[in-house]
Amino acid sequence: MRKIRAAQIGIGHDHAVDTIKSLRRLEQYYDIAGFVAPAVEVEKYGERLAAFAGIPEMTLDEVLADDSIEAVCIETEEVSLSDVALACAKAGKQIQMDKPGGLDPETFEEMLRIMKQRGLVFHTGYMYRYNHGVMDVMEMVRRGEFGEIFSVETHMNCRHAPEKRQWLETFPGGMMFFLGCHLVDLIYGILGVPEEIIPMNCSTGIDGVTADDYGFTVFKYKNGISFAKTCAEEIGGFARRQLVVTGEKHSVTLCPLEMYAPESILLYTDKTDYTNPSWVHQGTKTRTEPHDRYDDMLSSFAAIVRGDKENPWSYEYELQLYRIVLAACGVEIDYKKEIVL
């Protein structure tokens, strides 16, 4: 099995340290050429550099000009993701870019167009795509086990310090852009393009925070209502992260969507299946084996780059998802416009 020579660009994304740690662990798949730490990010997140000890530091231009570097993991601050990805696309790099993309739809679309024209891999950091419970549910959807699905309910909550919550004003929709994008990916992946999107994002006002630290968006479909809820001021929110899929034949709850196994950095998911229509039926409960969300994601990226597997998410899917995310954040965008790349 050939190794992929790769570089990480950025330390500003919340997943940046986990990504480089995973690249180190996956030494059978990756040869790490170096990393790029933009000065503006070093000023804010300099303590994260410890995770890169022993890895050569490079400039962005050096990475782009180095033809031996086949792939890049882009972990800059969210506002820079699409700009950096566009530069990497023009340089012919295979891209793993963290979620959800930058703030400019035109840049994101141009980047995807170049990636498709050149046949390059574009893979995004929606880590729930590799959550074992979510993967099981998606397979159930494909097999038609739910019958007609009329509702998908998603929660992704936590509790951040006031400074972090105020920082959310960087993005349209605040928390809906920052973490809610994961939930939008789940809803769109299961139900497709909604007929209507109703953003109701707001600020709790707690601690004087004025940013939208409470994200809530409704997605209307022909046969029901689905929603995404993501709050940055919720005690116990991590333990109540969940996905609920309700159909005519079967319902499933994943809760907690992720939880740390005892004395471990690995995560498991609790799943409850409901097929008995009795009001008092407790459901069938199962638990996934603990796994590392980043190892699974980056192992898959390596396999796609090597050509050992097909990317399950097309360029068109990623562009449609990005448009729906922006609409869920309150951005005026025609998310139903035909996708042409």
Solvent accessible surface area in square Angstrom, and as a share of the most:
residue,aa,sasa,rsa
1,M,157,0.70
2,R,120,0.44
3,K,109,0.46
4,I,0,0.00
5,R,82,0.30
6,A,1,0.00
7,A,0,0.00
8,Q,0,0.00
9,I,2,0.01
10,G,1,0.01
11,I,0,0.00
12,G,5,0.05
13,H,1,0.00
14,D,55,0.28
15,H,16,0.07
16,A,0,0.00
17,V,36,0.21
18,D,55,0.28
19,T,2,0.01
20,I,0,0.00
21,K,94,0.40
22,S,0,0.00
23,L,1,0.01
24,R,96,0.35
25,R,101,0.37
26,L,13,0.06
27,E,117,0.53
28,Q,92,0.41
29,Y,43,0.16
30,Y,6,0.02
31,D,59,0.30
32,I,37,0.19
33,A,8,0.06
34,G,0,0.00
35,F,11,0.05
36,V,10,0.06
37,A,11,0.09
38,P,40,0.25
39,A,85,0.66
40,V,81,0.47
41,E,3,0.01
42,V,49,0.28
43,E,151,0.68
44,K,111,0.47
45,Y,34,0.13
46,G,27,0.26
47,E,128,0.57
48,R,45,0.17
49,L,57,0.29
50,A,83,0.64
51,A,20,0.15
52,F,3,0.01
53,A,70,0.54
54,G,84,0.81
55,I,19,0.10
56,P,79,0.49
57,E,111,0.50
58,M,32,0.14
59,T,76,0.44
60,L,52,0.26
61,D,106,0.55
62,E,90,0.40
63,V,0,0.00
64,L,37,0.19
65,A,81,0.63
66,D,40,0.21
67,D,135,0.70
68,S,62,0.40
69,I,2,0.01
70,E,49,0.22
71,A,0,0.00
72,V,0,0.00
73,C,0,0.00
74,I,0,0.00
75,E,1,0.00
76,T,2,0.01
77,E,17,0.08
78,E,3,0.01
79,V,56,0.32
80,S,36,0.23
81,L,0,0.00
82,S,3,0.02
83,D,85,0.44
84,V,18,0.10
85,A,0,0.00
86,L,25,0.12
87,A,31,0.24
88,C,0,0.00
89,A,0,0.00
90,K,109,0.46
91,A,40,0.31
92,G,32,0.31
93,K,5,0.02
94,Q,29,0.13
95,I,0,0.00
96,Q,1,0.00
97,M,0,0.00
98,D,1,0.01
99,K,1,0.01
100,P,4,0.02
101,G,0,0.00
102,G,1,0.01
103,L,73,0.36
104,D,63,0.33
105,P,43,0.27
106,E,135,0.61
107,T,16,0.10
108,F,3,0.01
109,E,37,0.16
110,E,70,0.32
111,M,0,0.00
112,L,0,0.00
113,R,78,0.29
114,I,24,0.12
115,M,0,0.00
116,K,79,0.34
117,Q,131,0.58
118,R,132,0.48
119,G,59,0.56
120,L,18,0.09
121,V,21,0.12
122,F,3,0.01
123,H,2,0.01
124,T,3,0.02
125,G,0,0.00
126,Y,5,0.02
127,M,3,0.01
128,Y,2,0.01
129,R,16,0.06
130,Y,14,0.05
131,N,1,0.01
132,H,67,0.30
133,G,1,0.01
134,V,1,0.01
135,M,91,0.41
136,D,56,0.29
137,V,0,0.00
138,M,34,0.15
139,E,66,0.29
140,M,6,0.02
141,V,35,0.20
142,R,168,0.61
143,R,134,0.49
144,G,41,0.39
145,E,61,0.27
146,F,1,0.00
147,G,26,0.25
148,E,88,0.39
149,I,21,0.10
150,F,87,0.36
151,S,16,0.10
152,V,0,0.00
153,E,55,0.24
154,T,0,0.00
155,H,38,0.17
156,M,2,0.01
157,N,1,0.00
158,C,15,0.09
159,R,143,0.52
160,H,51,0.23
161,A,56,0.44
162,P,51,0.32
163,E,131,0.59
164,K,49,0.21
165,R,0,0.00
166,Q,52,0.23
167,W,67,0.23
168,L,0,0.00
169,E,112,0.50
170,T,56,0.32
171,F,10,0.04
172,P,44,0.27
173,G,8,0.08
174,G,1,0.01
175,M,0,0.00
176,M,0,0.00
177,F,0,0.00
178,F,4,0.02
179,L,15,0.08
180,G,0,0.00
181,C,0,0.00
182,H,2,0.01
183,L,0,0.00
184,V,1,0.00
185,D,5,0.03
186,L,3,0.01
187,I,2,0.01
188,Y,27,0.10
189,G,34,0.33
190,I,18,0.09
191,L,41,0.21
192,G,24,0.23
193,V,62,0.35
194,P,2,0.02
195,E,99,0.44
196,E,78,0.35
197,I,20,0.10
198,I,62,0.31
199,P,51,0.32
200,M,109,0.48
201,N,28,0.15
202,C,62,0.37
203,S,42,0.27
204,T,49,0.28
205,G,42,0.40
206,I,81,0.41
207,D,98,0.51
208,G,60,0.58
209,V,5,0.03
210,T,104,0.60
211,A,4,0.03
212,D,44,0.23
213,D,0,0.00
214,Y,68,0.26
215,G,0,0.00
216,F,52,0.22
217,T,0,0.00
218,V,23,0.13
219,F,2,0.01
220,K,78,0.33
221,Y,27,0.10
222,K,163,0.69
223,N,50,0.26
224,G,22,0.21
225,I,85,0.43
226,S,0,0.00
227,F,42,0.18
228,A,0,0.00
229,K,27,0.11
230,T,0,0.00
231,C,5,0.03
232,A,0,0.00
233,E,26,0.12
234,E,26,0.12
235,I,127,0.65
236,G,38,0.37
237,G,1,0.01
238,F,56,0.23
239,A,47,0.36
240,R,112,0.41
241,R,17,0.06
242,Q,38,0.17
243,L,1,0.00
244,V,24,0.14
245,V,0,0.00
246,T,32,0.19
247,G,8,0.08
248,E,118,0.53
249,K,132,0.56
250,H,24,0.11
251,S,27,0.17
252,V,1,0.00
253,T,30,0.17
254,L,0,0.00
255,C,45,0.27
256,P,21,0.13
257,L,0,0.00
258,E,2,0.01
259,M,48,0.21
260,Y,113,0.43
261,A,13,0.10
262,P,121,0.76
263,E,188,0.84
264,S,42,0.27
265,I,118,0.60
266,L,66,0.33
267,L,7,0.03
268,Y,26,0.10
269,T,0,0.00
270,D,34,0.17
271,K,19,0.08
272,T,17,0.10
273,D,26,0.13
274,Y,77,0.29
275,T,87,0.50
276,N,74,0.38
277,P,127,0.80
278,S,51,0.33
279,W,254,0.89
280,V,119,0.69
281,H,63,0.28
282,Q,130,0.58
283,G,16,0.15
284,T,83,0.48
285,K,138,0.58
286,T,75,0.44
287,R,149,0.54
288,T,30,0.17
289,E,132,0.59
290,P,55,0.34
291,H,12,0.05
292,D,18,0.09
293,R,30,0.11
294,Y,14,0.05
295,D,28,0.14
296,D,44,0.23
297,M,3,0.01
298,L,1,0.00
299,S,31,0.20
300,S,9,0.06
301,F,0,0.00
302,A,0,0.00
303,A,14,0.11
304,I,11,0.06
305,V,13,0.08
306,R,47,0.17
307,G,62,0.59
308,D,95,0.49
309,K,81,0.35
310,E,151,0.68
311,N,35,0.18
312,P,81,0.51
313,W,45,0.16
314,S,54,0.35
315,Y,48,0.18
316,E,52,0.23
317,Y,40,0.15
318,E,4,0.02
319,L,2,0.01
320,Q,17,0.07
321,L,1,0.01
322,Y,2,0.01
323,R,8,0.03
324,I,1,0.01
325,V,0,0.00
326,L,2,0.01
327,A,11,0.08
328,A,0,0.00
329,C,8,0.05
330,G,44,0.42
331,V,45,0.26
332,E,172,0.77
333,I,43,0.22
334,D,87,0.45
335,Y,23,0.09
336,K,114,0.48
337,K,106,0.45
338,E,136,0.61
339,I,35,0.18
340,V,96,0.55
341,L,38,0.19
